[in-house]
Amino acid sequence: MVVARALKTLAGKRAEQHDLAEIDAFELFSAMLDGGVGELELGATLAALAMKPLAPTEIAGYRRALQARLNRLSAPAGARTVVIPSYGGAQSQPNLMPLLAMMLARFGVPVLVHGPLEAQGRVPSAAVFRELGVLPCASLKDAQSALDTSRLAFVPTALLSPALAQMLALRARLGFANCAHHVARLADPFGGEALKLVPVGDDAEEHSFAAALALQHEHALLFHGTEGEAYADPLQRPAITYFRPGEQATLFGGEAMHAAAHPLHLGHVPGQAEAKRAACWITLALGGKVSMPPPMANLLACCLYGAGVAQDFHQSKALVAVRAHGHAAA
């Protein structure tokens, strides 16, 4: 019944009928995750959803359904835990998200990265982490131990939500991403207490996610990601918006950078997405032998501020300038 009602709404003739209400999105995604939708109906629904932009009400409903079904972890004491989704995979340039995660861990911030072990022909973050000696957690107990001791855990999606992982895997059969790929970015196994990094791919998606995040009264950083991954493009500073209960603020405005004048243009960052090359460069950056790109330093400063490491944003930028072996966040 819920599927038929959703399909009728999605196929409506009037524009206002095309978006699902929050309660309908919640019930629909709940049924999907609970295995209550047959294969034919599931395929038809996912196809109908993929033909339209996400609405804030739909994002909110999907996210509420997922949160109610996520396996939970306990946030370590101290700084607010940062949750980083990894569902894009590198395609044309190296994935530098592991650098951000490992820098945060060095500052004492607990970091949980979640995502699949494969990336549909792309280079997954799991492969880069593996080259850096960070292996996927085999159980929730291992994940909790890694957070408490090393401050960094890569948790496969299947550990947090087997049902979500199954929906993500449908991409190989259907040939397109589905709503699970979008809502996975908002997963928080700490009951809404973490700082979520929320990468978006375009302005329309940014608008929808911003409206949804404003309703959640939680902590999140919203910005344009790189090839679907949660890190700032080294050659272009994205706008970064910080959401916290009852407030949102733009910490950095977006600004294109001139590649010819940028140190990365000299070849310091590998020009391919290959995991081993990305890991080698990240190792150099962690050792202070190459500079962290300014957009990455900016995002790191925002994370430190959102995690509560610094009392104010100016202090977080100063911490990055002193300890990140790179440019100050300007």
RABEL-V282604 format. One record per residue. N is the residue number from 0. RES is the residue in one small letter. OMEGA is omega as a letter, one per 20 degrees, with the letter a starting at -180 (NA if undefined). Layout:
BEGIN
n	res	omega
N	RES	OMEGA
N	RES	OMEGA
END
This chain:
BEGIN
n	res	omega
0	m	a
1	v	r
2	v	r
3	a	r
4	r	r
5	a	r
6	l	r
7	k	r
8	t	a
9	l	a
10	a	a
11	g	a
12	k	a
13	r	a
14	a	a
15	e	r
16	q	a
17	h	a
18	d	r
19	l	r
20	a	a
21	e	a
22	i	r
23	d	r
24	a	r
25	f	a
26	e	r
27	l	a
28	f	r
29	s	r
30	a	r
31	m	a
32	l	a
33	d	r
34	g	a
35	g	a
36	v	r
37	g	a
38	e	a
39	l	a
40	e	r
41	l	r
42	g	a
43	a	a
44	t	r
45	l	r
46	a	r
47	a	r
48	l	a
49	a	a
50	m	a
51	k	r
52	p	r
53	l	r
54	a	r
55	p	r
56	t	r
57	e	r
58	i	a
59	a	a
60	g	r
61	y	a
62	r	r
63	r	r
64	a	a
65	l	a
66	q	a
67	a	a
68	r	r
69	l	r
70	n	a
71	r	r
72	l	r
73	s	r
74	a	r
75	p	r
76	a	r
77	g	a
78	a	r
79	r	r
80	t	r
81	v	r
82	v	a
83	i	r
84	p	r
85	s	a
86	y	a
87	g	a
88	g	a
89	a	r
90	q	a
91	s	r
92	q	a
93	p	r
94	n	a
95	l	r
96	m	r
97	p	r
98	l	r
99	l	a
100	a	a
101	m	r
102	m	r
103	l	r
104	a	r
105	r	r
106	f	r
107	g	a
108	v	r
109	p	a
110	v	r
111	l	r
112	v	r
113	h	a
114	g	r
115	p	r
116	l	r
117	e	a
118	a	r
119	q	r
120	g	r
121	r	r
122	v	a
123	p	r
124	s	r
125	a	a
126	a	r
127	v	r
128	f	a
129	r	r
130	e	a
131	l	r
132	g	r
133	v	a
134	l	r
135	p	r
136	c	a
137	a	a
138	s	r
139	l	r
140	k	r
141	d	r
142	a	r
143	q	r
144	s	r
145	a	r
146	l	a
147	d	a
148	t	a
149	s	r
150	r	a
151	l	r
152	a	r
153	f	a
154	v	r
155	p	a
156	t	a
157	a	r
158	l	a
159	l	a
160	s	r
161	p	a
162	a	r
163	l	r
164	a	r
165	q	r
166	m	r
167	l	a
168	a	r
169	l	r
170	r	a
171	a	a
172	r	a
173	l	r
174	g	r
175	f	r
176	a	r
177	n	a
178	c	r
179	a	r
180	h	a
181	h	a
182	v	r
183	a	a
184	r	a
185	l	a
186	a	r
187	d	a
188	p	r
189	f	r
190	g	r
191	g	a
192	e	a
193	a	r
194	l	a
195	k	r
196	l	a
197	v	r
198	p	r
199	v	a
200	g	a
201	d	a
202	d	a
203	a	r
204	e	r
205	e	a
206	h	a
207	s	r
208	f	r
209	a	r
210	a	r
211	a	a
212	l	a
213	a	a
214	l	a
215	q	a
216	h	r
217	e	a
218	h	a
219	a	r
220	l	a
221	l	a
222	f	r
223	h	r
224	g	a
225	t	a
226	e	r
227	g	a
228	e	a
229	a	r
230	y	a
231	a	r
232	d	a
233	p	a
234	l	a
235	q	a
236	r	r
237	p	r
238	a	a
239	i	a
240	t	a
241	y	r
242	f	r
243	r	a
244	p	r
245	g	a
246	e	r
247	q	a
248	a	r
249	t	a
250	l	r
251	f	r
252	g	r
253	g	a
254	e	r
255	a	r
256	m	a
257	h	a
258	a	a
259	a	a
260	a	a
261	h	a
262	p	r
263	l	a
264	h	r
265	l	r
266	g	a
267	h	r
268	v	a
269	p	a
270	g	a
271	q	a
272	a	a
273	e	a
274	a	a
275	k	r
276	r	r
277	a	a
278	a	r
279	c	r
280	w	r
281	i	r
282	t	r
283	l	a
284	a	r
285	l	r
286	g	r
287	g	a
288	k	r
289	v	a
290	s	r
291	m	r
292	p	a
293	p	r
294	p	r
295	m	r
296	a	r
297	n	a
298	l	r
299	l	r
300	a	r
301	c	r
302	c	r
303	l	r
304	y	a
305	g	r
306	a	r
307	g	r
308	v	r
309	a	a
310	q	r
311	d	a
312	f	r
313	h	r
314	q	r
315	s	r
316	k	r
317	a	r
318	l	r
319	v	a
320	a	a
321	v	a
322	r	a
323	a	r
324	h	a
325	g	a
326	h	r
327	a	r
328	a	a
329	a	NA
END
